[in-house]
Amino acid sequence: MYMAENAIRTLLNKEKKHIAFIIGNGVHRYNPKRKSLSWDDLLLKLWLNTTGHRLTKRPEGISTTEFYDLLELRNTEKIQIQKEVSELMRDWTAAEHHRRIIDVIQRFNAPILTTNYDHVLAEISKSSLHRLEGDHFTDFYPWSSYHSPNPLTSPTSGFGIWYINGLRQYHRSIRLGLTHYMGSVERARTMLFKNKSTGLYSTEQPEQWQGHQTWLDIIFNRSLFIFGLGLEENETFLRWLLIERKKYYNRFPERKRKGWYLTPKSDQPGFEGKKFFLQSVGIEVIEVQDFDDVYLHPWSS
């Protein structure tokens, strides 16, 4: 459905009690006054640093995860590519639209889930790194670690920035290739299903399921407002989580939360299929005129 900017602001204010935000790399690519912070550009730098050969663009028909896997195959010098990613992001800084978006979300006291690895949003919000108790810490999967101005009691208890695909602070957590994402799926599956008494589907104490101190709890227990995220077919981990979220709500309709995906209108061949997927998992697609209506106008006071 098409929605005007004032209607989007009305929706956000109406739903702020239960809302969480999922933010992708698009928030960095929208940067009208300077060169954007592009994940594709970063991959090309990695290719040059690792192979010694320069590419001007990522070839069509190769996903970012496949591109990374090919990069690993060419990594004969055994460069620590995840650490290289961390270093390349060290100087990424915020623009004005980042600040406007964070200001609104902080006023809502709502959680952010991001697929980005960098600390740009954390620095704008003057947040420091914290970790919830109760989860065995591993820097491969720091799913209970988050950035926030103040410590939280749970992932849904206030404003915090949580990292779906790892964070720069722990370079080994950065998910880049298909093997990495398969590992994330397996870890999530263990928390969701392995133990019937502590899994997500436990009917006795659903608020104390095994993943309740990780960002997974936000996925299943908050309404999700998604923007800046391509959610293409290769984004299997997050798409799988949205499918499992829908299954969970089918089983427990009284626990159901809402979802929205904000995007400019598109005539790209895959767009209708993406809309079909999102609508099928309970995410309403909100179409707007252009990127200003995603990253600028809805966040203006």
LINFENMO-V286359 format. One record per backbone hydrogen bond with DSSP energy under -0.5 kcal/mol. CO is the residue of the C=O (numbers start at 1). NH is the residue of the N-H. E is the energy in kcal/mol with one decimal. If there is no record, write none. Layout:
co->[CO | CO]
nh->[NH | NH]
e->[E | E]
This chain:
co->[1 | 4 | 5 | 6 | 7 | 8 | 9 | 10 | 11 | 12 | 13 | 15 | 15 | 18 | 20 | 21 | 21 | 22 | 23 | 23 | 24 | 25 | 25 | 26 | 28 | 29 | 31 | 36 | 38 | 39 | 40 | 41 | 42 | 43 | 44 | 45 | 46 | 47 | 47 | 47 | 48 | 59 | 63 | 64 | 65 | 66 | 67 | 68 | 69 | 70 | 72 | 74 | 75 | 79 | 80 | 81 | 82 | 83 | 84 | 85 | 87 | 89 | 95 | 96 | 97 | 98 | 99 | 100 | 101 | 102 | 103 | 104 | 105 | 105 | 106 | 111 | 112 | 113 | 114 | 114 | 117 | 119 | 120 | 121 | 122 | 123 | 128 | 130 | 132 | 141 | 142 | 143 | 144 | 145 | 146 | 147 | 148 | 154 | 160 | 160 | 161 | 162 | 162 | 163 | 165 | 167 | 169 | 170 | 171 | 174 | 177 | 178 | 179 | 180 | 181 | 182 | 183 | 184 | 185 | 186 | 187 | 188 | 189 | 189 | 190 | 190 | 192 | 192 | 194 | 195 | 195 | 198 | 199 | 205 | 206 | 209 | 211 | 211 | 212 | 214 | 215 | 215 | 216 | 217 | 218 | 223 | 223 | 224 | 224 | 225 | 226 | 227 | 228 | 232 | 234 | 235 | 236 | 237 | 238 | 239 | 240 | 241 | 242 | 243 | 244 | 245 | 246 | 247 | 248 | 252 | 253 | 258 | 259 | 260 | 261 | 263 | 268 | 270 | 271 | 272 | 273 | 274 | 275 | 276 | 277 | 278 | 278 | 279 | 282 | 284 | 284 | 285 | 286 | 287 | 288 | 290 | 291 | 291 | 292 | 292 | 296 | 297]
nh->[287 | 8 | 9 | 10 | 11 | 12 | 13 | 14 | 15 | 16 | 16 | 18 | 19 | 223 | 225 | 23 | 113 | 227 | 115 | 116 | 27 | 28 | 29 | 30 | 37 | 31 | 34 | 38 | 42 | 43 | 44 | 45 | 46 | 47 | 48 | 49 | 50 | 51 | 52 | 53 | 52 | 62 | 67 | 68 | 69 | 70 | 71 | 72 | 73 | 74 | 75 | 76 | 78 | 81 | 84 | 85 | 86 | 87 | 88 | 89 | 90 | 92 | 99 | 100 | 101 | 102 | 103 | 104 | 105 | 106 | 107 | 108 | 109 | 110 | 109 | 21 | 162 | 23 | 164 | 165 | 168 | 123 | 124 | 125 | 127 | 126 | 148 | 146 | 135 | 143 | 145 | 215 | 132 | 163 | 130 | 161 | 128 | 157 | 112 | 162 | 147 | 114 | 164 | 166 | 175 | 170 | 171 | 173 | 174 | 176 | 181 | 182 | 183 | 184 | 185 | 186 | 187 | 188 | 189 | 190 | 191 | 192 | 193 | 194 | 194 | 195 | 200 | 201 | 196 | 198 | 199 | 210 | 202 | 208 | 209 | 212 | 214 | 217 | 155 | 217 | 218 | 219 | 220 | 221 | 222 | 20 | 225 | 226 | 260 | 22 | 262 | 24 | 26 | 235 | 236 | 239 | 240 | 241 | 242 | 243 | 244 | 245 | 246 | 247 | 248 | 249 | 250 | 251 | 252 | 255 | 256 | 224 | 284 | 226 | 286 | 288 | 271 | 274 | 275 | 276 | 277 | 278 | 279 | 280 | 281 | 281 | 283 | 282 | 284 | 261 | 286 | 287 | 263 | 3 | 265 | 293 | 294 | 295 | 296 | 297 | 299 | 300]
e->[-3.3 | -1.8 | -2.2 | -2.0 | -2.4 | -2.6 | -2.2 | -2.3 | -2.2 | -0.6 | -0.6 | -1.5 | -0.8 | -2.6 | -2.7 | -0.5 | -3.7 | -2.4 | -1.7 | -0.6 | -1.4 | -1.6 | -1.7 | -1.9 | -1.3 | -1.1 | -1.4 | -1.1 | -1.8 | -2.2 | -2.0 | -2.0 | -2.3 | -2.2 | -2.1 | -2.8 | -2.4 | -2.8 | -0.6 | -0.6 | -1.8 | -1.2 | -2.6 | -2.0 | -2.1 | -2.6 | -2.0 | -2.4 | -1.8 | -1.4 | -1.0 | -2.3 | -1.3 | -1.6 | -2.0 | -2.5 | -2.0 | -2.2 | -2.5 | -1.3 | -1.3 | -1.5 | -1.4 | -2.0 | -2.1 | -2.6 | -2.4 | -1.8 | -2.2 | -2.8 | -1.8 | -1.7 | -0.8 | -1.8 | -0.5 | -2.2 | -3.0 | -2.6 | -2.3 | -0.6 | -3.1 | -2.4 | -1.9 | -1.9 | -2.7 | -1.0 | -2.1 | -2.3 | -0.6 | -2.1 | -1.6 | -1.5 | -2.3 | -0.5 | -3.1 | -2.7 | -2.2 | -1.5 | -2.9 | -0.6 | -2.1 | -2.6 | -0.6 | -0.7 | -2.8 | -1.4 | -0.6 | -2.1 | -1.2 | -0.6 | -1.9 | -2.3 | -1.9 | -1.8 | -2.2 | -2.2 | -2.2 | -2.5 | -2.8 | -1.9 | -1.6 | -2.4 | -2.8 | -0.7 | -1.2 | -0.5 | -1.2 | -0.7 | -0.6 | -0.6 | -1.9 | -3.7 | -1.6 | -2.2 | -1.1 | -2.1 | -1.9 | -0.7 | -0.6 | -1.7 | -1.1 | -1.1 | -1.5 | -1.5 | -1.2 | -2.4 | -0.5 | -0.6 | -2.9 | -2.2 | -2.9 | -1.6 | -2.9 | -1.8 | -2.1 | -2.0 | -2.6 | -2.1 | -2.1 | -1.9 | -2.5 | -2.4 | -1.9 | -2.1 | -2.3 | -2.0 | -2.0 | -1.7 | -2.5 | -2.2 | -1.3 | -1.8 | -2.7 | -3.0 | -2.9 | -2.0 | -1.7 | -1.9 | -2.5 | -2.4 | -2.3 | -2.7 | -2.8 | -1.7 | -1.3 | -0.6 | -2.9 | -1.2 | -0.6 | -2.7 | -0.6 | -0.6 | -2.4 | -1.7 | -2.4 | -1.0 | -1.2 | -2.6 | -1.8 | -2.4 | -1.1 | -1.7]
